[in-house]
Amino acid sequence: MEETEQLEKYKIVDELAHSNICTVYRAFDESLNRPVLIKKLHPQMAREDDIRSRFEREAQACAQVKHPNIVDIYGFHVDPENTMLVLEFVEGLSL
């Protein structure tokens, strides 16, 4: 993936993981000058009501938890092509 690719207002830096349901990107929020992690549902998965609903519940659950060892959620975007969670990016080793 090229560094100049955009996803909404975020500049994609690197693809970190890819599964049958979603792709995870390291990105940069230029408006707030900070790195972010984006978990984006594949468009065909976003059209599945049950999967999209679980993804939305994940976003709501993340928003309710505040702890120094848990990343913050910065946003949740839903549209037919870009259903995604935007999370705090923490540099470090993979879990």
C-alpha positions in Angstrom: 0.0 0.0 0.0 1.4 3.4 -0.9 2.0 5.9 1.9 -0.1 8.5 0.1 -3.4 6.5 0.1 -6.2 8.2 2.0 -9.1 6.6 3.9 -11.6 9.3 4.8 -9.5 12.0 6.4 -6.7 9.6 7.4 -3.4 9.1 5.5 -2.7 5.3 5.4 0.9 4.5 6.4 0.9 0.7 6.5 -1.4 -2.3 6.4 -0.8 -4.2 9.7 -3.3 -7.1 9.4 -5.8 -8.6 7.0 -8.6 -11.1 7.7 -11.7 -12.3 5.9 -13.7 -9.7 7.8 -11.5 -6.6 8.1 -8.2 -5.0 7.5 -6.2 -3.1 10.1 -4.1 -0.1 9.1 -1.6 2.2 10.8 -2.6 5.7 9.6 -2.1 9.4 10.5 -4.8 11.9 11.4 -3.3 15.0 9.8 -6.0 17.3 11.3 -5.0 16.3 14.8 -1.4 15.5 14.1 -1.4 12.0 15.6 -1.0 8.4 14.6 -4.1 6.2 14.6 -5.1 2.6 14.1 -8.0 1.9 11.7 -10.0 -1.3 11.7 -12.0 -1.3 8.5 -14.7 -3.8 7.7 -14.5 -5.2 4.1 -17.5 -3.7 2.1 -19.1 -7.1 1.6 -19.0 -7.7 5.4 -20.4 -4.2 6.1 -23.5 -5.1 4.1 -24.1 -8.0 6.5 -26.5 -6.7 9.2 -25.2 -9.1 11.9 -21.5 -8.4 11.3 -22.1 -4.6 11.1 -24.1 -4.7 14.3 -21.4 -6.6 16.2 -18.8 -4.1 14.9 -21.0 -1.3 16.2 -21.3 -3.0 19.6 -17.5 -3.3 19.7 -17.2 0.4 19.1 -19.7 1.2 21.8 -18.0 -1.1 24.3 -14.6 0.4 23.5 -16.0 3.9 24.1 -17.3 2.9 27.6 -13.9 1.6 28.9 -11.3 4.0 30.2 -8.1 2.4 31.4 -4.4 3.2 30.9 -3.8 -0.3 29.5 -6.6 -0.1 26.9 -6.5 2.0 23.8 -9.0 4.8 23.3 -11.5 4.9 20.5 -11.4 8.1 18.5 -14.2 7.4 16.1 -16.7 5.1 14.4 -17.6 5.7 10.8 -20.4 3.9 8.9 -21.1 4.1 5.2 -21.5 1.4 2.5 -17.8 1.5 1.6 -16.0 2.6 4.8 -17.3 1.1 8.0 -14.4 1.5 10.4 -13.2 2.0 14.0 -10.5 4.6 14.5 -8.4 3.8 17.6 -5.4 5.2 19.5 -2.2 3.8 18.0 0.4 2.5 20.4 3.8 1.7 19.2 5.1 -1.6 20.4 5.1 -5.3 19.9 2.2 -7.3 18.5 0.1 -9.1 21.1 
